[in-house]
Amino acid sequence: MMTDVQELKERGLQVSCINLSCGYYEPHTDHEFTIKKDLMSCLSLVEHIIENCTDTYPHQTEILDGRWRSYDEFDEAVDEIFALLDQGELWSIEDLYYMYHSVFPKLDMEDYQRIYTEYYNLNKIEYGKQKL
C-alpha cells in the first residue's frame, strides 16, 4: 500500500492533498496484482478520513544527527509495511522483501528485519511460534 502526501501552495493558499494507491502490489512490473480486501480497507480509510479528520495536521520535520531529515524511502517502506501488517495476516520478513524490493530497491534484508521488528515491538503482539 503506497501513501504519498503532498502540499501545494497556490496564490498564498496552502492546499494539502493525499494520494492513496492501495490494494496493488509489485506496481509497474509484469507481476503487478491487486487484493480486493486491501482495496476495501483503503475505501474504509478514506471514508474515515473524510468523516473524522477535519483539523489541520502540520508536518513536523525531524532533526537527526544535527541535520534536517526529509521523508525518505525507508520511511515510506515503514508506512506501507506497517499498513500491510495491520491487516492481521502473518507475513515473514522474506515475504515482505519479495513483495516490496522492486518498490524500495535501496532497502536490503536488514532494513526489512528492522521494520518488521519495530512493528511488533510497537504493537507488542505475539503471533504463534514466529520469531521476531
C-alpha positions, 0 to 999 in steps of 0.5 A: 500500500503506497501513501504519498502526501503532498502540499501545494501552495497556490496564490498564498493558499496552502492546499494539502492533498493525499494520494492513496494507491492501495490494494496493488502490489509489485506496481509497474512490473509484469507481476503487478496484482491487486487484493480486493480486501486491501482495496476495501480497507483503503475505501474504509480509510478514506471514508474515515478520513473524510468523516473524522479528520477535519483539523489541520495536521502540520508536518513536523520535520525531524532533526537527526544527527544535527541535520534536517531529515526529509521523508525518505524511502525507508520511511515510506517502506515503514508506512506501507509495511506497517499498513500491510501488517495491520491487516492481521495476516502473518507475513515473514520478513522474506515475504515482505522483501519479495513483495516490496524490493522492486518498490524500495530497491535501496532497502536490503534484508536488514532494513526489512528485519528492522521494520518488521521488528519495530512493528511488533515491538510497537504493537507488542503482539505475539503471533504463534511460534514466529520469531521476531 
